Amino acid sequence: MRTFRYYSVELVLVAILGGAVAYFGYLLYGLLGPSYSLEPFSGERARYYLGQQLSFGPRVPGSEASVQTRDWLSADLSERLWDVIIQPYALSDSVTLNNIIAQKGDGPETGPVIILSTHYDSRIASDRDADEEKRSIPTPGANAGASGTALLLELARVLDVEKSNVTVCLVFFDGEDNGGLPGWQYALGSETFVQRLATDTPRCSSPSVAIYLDLVAAADANIAAVEPDSQSIVDALRETAHKLGYGEQFRGPQVRDEVDALTHFTEAGIPAVMLADLGYDYRHTTSDTLDKTEASTLQQLGDILKSWIEAGAEFR
């Protein structure tokens, strides 16, 4: 009987030791194993990222606030194990602007390439402000600029790229939102990116689809899917929205009367869609502030894009 008790205690100790080894092995796998996150998209966290950009001040191209935003974005993306490229281009002899590109995946040889893009700069002048005296003041750029950037940064945190066997390229354009002002044209950042797509970012070359996001956080957003010839992409996104219980999304039609990233993508033969609330009342005004945005708007669009991409980003 004593022998039996002795061995029983020994067996219990061995079992405890084995469980401890297994547990610490599990923890080690979590640290050294796959780095992607399985967390859900958080609209609240995305809105926090939106507010963080506003804290730097207007992200006017070439300004200190723009540099701070660039460095903050690059550091956060690198910390989340995205491969980050800074793509400089000259605005003038004295001013250099910078697109930010973050990549995950092995490139077009192994599966579909998805480009998700937005702009992080804000407009130099609030030229649509109702108060004429404020029209020379830079816009805060909460929805017009910071919203798309915030949404992509939160997607960078939660996208499971390995699950879907796709390559995802997150692109943050600089110098995109000052067209119509003296000495400026629209969409300089996206024009540069598309022109240098194959040379600067070969893993992003030959994309299956490009999506451009802007004005995606307003409380009463009427986000439309603007597409010249890619209705199948819109249909796939709407189908995903219905599966998630979000009902009818991407309403429209909306008037699009300026050159933008969508223009450059489609001219290059890339299937592309722009998701934007082009009727946003506070665009390019001093009232484009944090209080005009809602976490719930970011939540729905973030959920839709995450679900669609992780399912393989298919469209017919």
C-alpha positions in Angstrom: 0.0 0.0 0.0 2.8 2.4 0.9 4.5 1.6 -2.4 1.3 2.4 -4.3 0.9 5.7 -2.5 4.5 6.6 -3.2 4.1 6.0 -6.9 0.7 7.8 -7.0 2.3 10.9 -5.6 5.1 10.6 -8.1 2.7 10.2 -11.0 0.8 13.3 -9.9 4.0 15.3 -9.7 5.1 14.1 -13.2 1.6 15.0 -14.5 1.9 18.5 -13.0 5.4 18.9 -14.4 4.2 17.8 -17.8 1.3 20.3 -17.7 3.7 23.1 -16.8 6.0 22.2 -19.7 3.1 22.2 -22.1 1.8 25.5 -20.8 5.1 27.2 -21.1 5.5 25.7 -24.5 2.2 27.2 -25.5 3.3 30.6 -24.2 6.6 30.3 -26.2 4.7 29.4 -29.3 2.6 32.5 -28.8 5.7 34.6 -28.7 7.7 33.0 -31.5 4.9 31.5 -33.6 2.6 33.3 -36.1 2.6 37.0 -35.5 -0.8 37.9 -36.9 -3.7 38.9 -34.7 -7.0 37.2 -34.5 -8.6 40.1 -32.6 -11.8 41.7 -34.0 -11.7 45.2 -35.5 -12.4 47.9 -33.0 -14.1 51.1 -34.2 -13.3 52.7 -30.9 -9.6 52.1 -31.3 -9.8 53.3 -34.9 -11.4 56.5 -33.7 -8.6 56.8 -31.1 -6.1 56.7 -34.0 -8.1 59.4 -35.7 -7.8 61.6 -32.6 -4.1 60.9 -32.4 -3.6 62.4 -35.8 -5.5 65.5 -34.9 -3.3 66.0 -31.9 -0.3 66.6 -34.2 -2.2 69.5 -35.8 -3.1 70.0 -39.5 -1.0 67.5 -41.5 -0.2 70.0 -44.2 2.3 68.5 -46.7 5.9 69.4 -45.7 4.9 70.5 -42.2 6.2 69.3 -38.8 2.8 67.8 -38.1 3.1 65.8 -41.4 6.5 64.5 -40.3 5.2 63.5 -36.9 2.3 61.7 -38.5 4.7 59.9 -41.0 7.0 58.8 -38.2 4.1 57.7 -35.9 2.5 55.6 -38.7 5.8 54.0 -39.8 6.7 53.1 -36.2 3.3 51.6 -35.4 3.2 49.6 -38.6 6.7 48.3 -38.2 5.8 47.3 -34.6 3.0 45.2 -36.0 5.5 43.4 -38.2 4.4 45.0 -41.5 7.3 45.7 -44.0 7.3 49.5 -44.3 8.6 51.6 -47.2 8.8 55.3 -47.2 8.4 56.5 -50.8 9.7 60.1 -51.1 8.9 62.4 -54.1 9.7 66.0 -54.8 6.9 68.6 -54.6 9.5 71.3 -55.4 13.2 71.9 -55.0 12.7 72.5 -51.3 9.8 70.3 -50.3 9.8 66.5 -50.3 6.6 64.5 -49.6 6.4 60.9 -48.5 4.0 58.1 -49.2 4.0 55.3 -46.7 3.6 51.7 -47.9 3.2 48.7 -45.6 3.2 45.2 -46.9 2.4 41.7 -45.7 2.5 38.6 -47.9 4.8 37.1 -50.6 3.6 39.0 -53.7 1.6 38.2 -56.8 3.4 34.9 -57.5 1.7 33.2 -54.5 -1.8 34.7 -54.5 -4.0 37.8 -54.9 -2.6 41.2 -54.1 -4.9 43.7 -52.4 -4.1 47.4 -52.2 -6.0 49.3 -49.5 -5.2 53.0 -49.7 -6.0 56.4 -48.2 -4.3 59.8 -47.7 -2.9 61.1 -44.4 -2.4 64.8 -45.4 -4.9 67.5 -44.7 -5.8 70.5 -46.8 -3.8 73.7 -46.5 -6.8 75.9 -46.7 -10.5 75.6 -45.5 -11.7 77.1 -48.8 -15.2 75.7 -48.4 -15.8 77.3 -45.0 -19.0 79.3 -44.7 -16.9 82.0 -42.9 -14.8 83.7 -45.5 -12.3 84.9 -42.8 -11.5 81.2 -42.0 -10.9 80.1 -45.6 -7.1 80.6 -45.4 -6.8 78.5 -42.2 -5.7 74.8 -42.6 -8.5 72.3 -42.1 -8.3 70.0 -39.1 -8.9 67.1 -41.5 -10.8 64.7 -39.1 -12.9 62.9 -41.7 -11.0 64.3 -44.8 -7.8 62.5 -44.3 -7.5 61.1 -40.7 -10.5 58.8 -41.0 -9.2 56.5 -43.8 -5.7 56.5 -42.1 -7.3 55.5 -38.8 -9.3 52.7 -40.4 -6.3 51.2 -42.2 -4.1 51.4 -39.1 -6.7 49.4 -37.1 -6.9 46.9 -40.0 -3.1 46.6 -39.8 -3.5 45.5 -36.2 -6.2 42.8 -36.8 -5.8 41.5 -40.4 -5.0 37.8 -40.6 -3.1 37.9 -43.9 -1.8 34.4 -43.6 -5.3 33.0 -43.2 -6.4 34.2 -46.6 -3.1 33.6 -48.5 -3.2 37.1 -50.0 -0.7 39.9 -50.1 -2.0 43.1 -48.6 -0.4 46.5 -49.3 -1.6 49.4 -47.1 -0.8 52.7 -48.8 -1.0 56.2 -47.1 -0.6 58.9 -49.7 0.9 62.3 -49.0 0.1 65.5 -51.0 -3.3 64.1 -52.1 -5.9 66.6 -50.9 -4.8 70.1 -52.0 -6.0 70.2 -55.6 -7.7 73.4 -56.8 -5.4 75.5 -54.6 -2.8 77.7 -56.3 0.3 75.6 -57.3 -1.4 72.3 -56.5 -3.1 69.5 -58.2 -5.1 66.6 -56.7 -3.8 63.1 -56.1 -0.1 63.7 -56.4 0.7 60.9 -53.9 -1.4 58.3 -55.7 -0.1 59.4 -59.1 3.5 58.8 -57.8 2.6 55.5 -56.3 1.0 54.1 -59.4 3.8 55.3 -61.7 6.4 53.7 -59.5 4.4 50.6 -58.5 6.6 48.0 -60.2 9.9 49.5 -59.4 9.4 50.7 -55.8 7.0 48.0 -54.5 7.2 44.8 -56.6 5.2 42.9 -54.0 2.3 45.3 -54.6 2.6 45.0 -58.4 -0.1 43.3 -60.5 -2.9 43.9 -57.9 -6.1 42.0 -58.1 -8.0 45.0 -56.7 -7.3 48.5 -55.2 -9.6 50.2 -52.8 -9.3 53.9 -51.9 -10.9 55.1 -48.7 -11.7 58.7 -47.8 -14.4 60.4 -45.6 -15.4 57.2 -43.9 -16.1 58.2 -40.3 -19.0 60.7 -40.3 -21.8 60.0 -37.9 -24.4 60.1 -40.7 -22.2 58.8 -43.4 -23.6 58.0 -46.8 -20.6 56.0 -48.0 -20.9 55.3 -51.7 -18.8 52.8 -53.7 -17.6 54.8 -56.7 -16.4 52.6 -59.5 -16.0 53.2 -63.2 -16.1 49.6 -64.3 -15.7 47.4 -61.2 -19.3 46.7 -60.1 -18.3 43.1 -59.2 -16.1 44.4 -56.4 -19.0 46.5 -55.0 -21.3 43.5 -55.2 -18.8 41.3 -53.3 -18.5 44.0 -50.6 -22.3 44.4 -50.3 -22.7 40.7 -50.0 -20.2 40.6 -47.2 -22.1 43.5 -45.5 -25.3 41.5 -45.7 -23.7 38.5 -44.2 -22.5 40.6 -41.2 -26.0 42.0 -40.7 -25.1 45.5 -41.8 -27.9 45.7 -44.3 -27.6 48.0 -47.3 -24.2 49.6 -47.5 -22.4 51.8 -50.0 -25.3 53.8 -51.1 -25.2 56.4 -53.8 -24.9 57.6 -56.4 -22.6 60.6 -55.6 -21.0 63.2 -57.8 -17.3 62.8 -58.3 -15.9 65.8 -60.0 -12.1 65.7 -59.4 -9.0 63.6 -60.1 -8.3 61.2 -57.3 -6.5 57.9 -56.6 -9.3 56.0 -58.3 -8.5 57.9 -61.5 -4.9 56.8 -61.4 -5.7 53.2 -60.5 -8.2 52.7 -63.3 -6.0 54.5 -65.9 -3.4 51.9 -65.1 -5.8 49.1 -65.7 -6.2 48.1 -62.0 -9.7 47.1 -60.9 -10.5 49.7 -58.3 -13.2 51.1 -56.1 -13.4 54.2 -54.0 -15.4 54.1 -50.7 -16.2 57.6 -49.7 -18.9 60.0 -48.4 -18.5 62.7 -51.0 -21.4 64.6 -49.7 -19.8 65.2 -46.3 -20.9 68.7 -45.3 -17.7 69.7 -43.4 -15.1 68.7 -46.0 -12.4 71.3 -46.4 -13.8 73.5 -43.6 -12.6 74.4 -40.1 -15.5 72.3 -38.8 -14.0 69.0 -39.9 -13.3 68.0 -36.3 -13.4 64.9 -34.2 -16.9 65.4 -32.9 -18.2 64.9 -36.5 -17.0 61.3 -36.5 -18.4 58.1 -35.0 -16.7 54.8 -34.0 -19.7 52.9 -35.3 -19.2 54.1 -38.8 -15.6 53.0 -38.7 -16.7 49.7 -37.1 -19.0 48.6 -39.9 -16.6 49.4 -42.7 -13.7 47.8 -40.9 -15.6 44.7 -40.2 -16.7 44.4 -43.9 -13.1 44.9 -45.2 -11.6 42.5 -42.7 -14.1 39.8 -43.4 -13.9 40.1 -47.2 -10.1 40.1 -47.3 -9.7 37.2 -44.9 -12.2 35.2 -47.0 -9.8 35.7 -50.0 -11.1 39.0 -51.4 -12.9 37.2 -54.2 -15.2 39.0 -56.7 -16.7 37.8 -59.9 
